[in-house]
Amino acid sequence: MIIRGMNLPLIVACVVIILALIILPLIVSYKAEKKDKSNKNEWDKIKVYGNKINNKTREKY
């Protein structure tokens, strides 16, 4: 299956690069999700944002 003329280090380097491109975003997103300690779901975030906007509006009048 190995194409003639391609040496082993080139193939290994390509495999490592492909694995890095797959695994790196997974690690970054996992750390970002773990960093968010509030662990609120989307509806709770919307509720908090809505209350914030309502309070700003009430202060104007």
Secondary structure, DSSP 8 states (H G I E B T S, - for coil): ---TT--HHHHHHHHHHHHHHHHHHHHHHHHHHHH-TT---HHHHHHHHHHHHHHHHHHH-
